[in-house]
Amino acid sequence: MPAIPVDVQRQNLLVSNVRDAVGRGEIELGERICREMHAAGWGNGRTWLVIAEVARRVGRRDIALDAVTHAQAAGGAGTEEINAARAAADSMPERAGVPGGVHVIRSWGQGFWSDVDHVIGQLAVAEMTGRAPIVLWGANTRFGDGTTNAWEHYFEPVSQAQIPTGASFFPSKWRADNLTVAENGAFTGPGSRIAFLPFLSSDATLTVSDFHAPLIAVSHWIRASSVLSGKSLQEMYPALLSAHVRVRGDIVARADTAAAELGLGQGGAPVISVHVRGSDKVIEMGDMRPVHAAYHSEVDRRLEALGKDTRVLLLTDWQPAADQFRARYGSRMIETAALRTAGTVGLHFHDNRDGLKLGREVLIDALLAARANALVGLGWSNVSLYMAYLAKIRGMHDENISLLGPNLHFNYNWPLLRKS
């Protein structure tokens, strides 16, 4: 995020607000606003002391001491405040993990790759709390049949852990018999809007996540002993995917068949994979006509660089995009037989959707995109971003990946944490 000129009056108001948020127990809201202030160049010693206080509350002595050091270097905080925060951090005991602890990761209940993004963040949380992860996509996922663990329709289990008998639960709204229900107060009521920080201080045998925590927020709390330590955010995603998210063999076989039918990866003409969003993304982003114009400019540039035989693999859920690309690229275009809509309601929000079919299609599309010579997508789309991560895992170089517009995964998304 580029630095923004500091408005001191507004900066003071923000610091006051984050202190109030932490004071009333909304520690995740306060901490995340501080992180975004730092990213924008608006942070100072006072925001670092807020983070130190949050770290003290969740039992992370290392983070608390580091934040106090930053507070002293940044200026803006009084010496007495800094000394008091350092003394509080120094006196903290180190928290140990919970032996046999399990972290259950439910579906976030949004788009397919948004749900996977939720899993990615919580896998990092499971590691930092010393808990074995279990991904359990129950009736709340839009990509299941409502009766089984939908995650395992697409991916292998992330661990061999099982739900322990007689476990204690956090948040307390969870029990062994309601882990797969459609809804249990993710946004409202007791235990709602918990992203990840309260899990760090819980002594419960079993913690349950039903609310999204972006990896950029989680990344600040990675332990020094973690294999993720020292990695950039863009390195963490492929690392977590490679380590934990294994696509089922039958899905890979379907992708292999589709790739052969499309002529991908067989030493033939180069292919540019292009992922285009429309439908509900229009509501989220507003007027997308400039974005779609940028697509054509970027695709044309890459076509010229790769040569006249290069083909365009269009991957989209939006019928107008398919019509436009066919008209523009003609015989150079290839496409999958994916379900599409011309409206502004995403297919995964349709009442009559076939969730399993939609899930398989968007997963296979991502696997196909990763096999091309280049990728053009939307930075504000989890689908495009995961196509890029999978492409990197397969060896595609950064210079062959174009993500148009701002990057969704650099967004702290703190407004979701507000309870009023």
Secondary structure as GFF3:
##gff-version 3
##sequence-region A 1 420
A	DSSP	alpha_helix	8	23	.	.	.	ID=ss1
A	DSSP	alpha_helix	27	39	.	.	.	ID=ss2
A	DSSP	alpha_helix	45	57	.	.	.	ID=ss3
A	DSSP	alpha_helix	61	74	.	.	.	ID=ss4
A	DSSP	alpha_helix	79	90	.	.	.	ID=ss5
A	DSSP	beta_strand	102	106	.	.	.	ID=ss6
A	DSSP	alpha_helix	112	128	.	.	.	ID=ss7
A	DSSP	beta_strand	132	136	.	.	.	ID=ss8
A	DSSP	alpha_helix	151	154	.	.	.	ID=ss9
A	DSSP	beta_strand	169	170	.	.	.	ID=ss10
A	DSSP	alpha_helix	197	200	.	.	.	ID=ss11
A	DSSP	beta_strand	206	209	.	.	.	ID=ss12
A	DSSP	alpha_helix	215	218	.	.	.	ID=ss13
A	DSSP	three_ten_helix	219	221	.	.	.	ID=ss14
A	DSSP	alpha_helix	233	244	.	.	.	ID=ss15
A	DSSP	alpha_helix	249	262	.	.	.	ID=ss16
A	DSSP	beta_strand	271	276	.	.	.	ID=ss17
A	DSSP	alpha_helix	280	285	.	.	.	ID=ss18
A	DSSP	alpha_helix	289	306	.	.	.	ID=ss19
A	DSSP	beta_strand	311	316	.	.	.	ID=ss20
A	DSSP	alpha_helix	319	329	.	.	.	ID=ss21
A	DSSP	three_ten_helix	330	332	.	.	.	ID=ss22
A	DSSP	beta_strand	333	335	.	.	.	ID=ss23
A	DSSP	three_ten_helix	347	349	.	.	.	ID=ss24
A	DSSP	alpha_helix	355	369	.	.	.	ID=ss25
A	DSSP	beta_strand	374	378	.	.	.	ID=ss26
A	DSSP	alpha_helix	382	393	.	.	.	ID=ss27
A	DSSP	three_ten_helix	398	400	.	.	.	ID=ss28
A	DSSP	beta_strand	401	404	.	.	.	ID=ss29
A	DSSP	three_ten_helix	408	410	.	.	.	ID=ss30
A	DSSP	three_ten_helix	414	417	.	.	.	ID=ss31
###
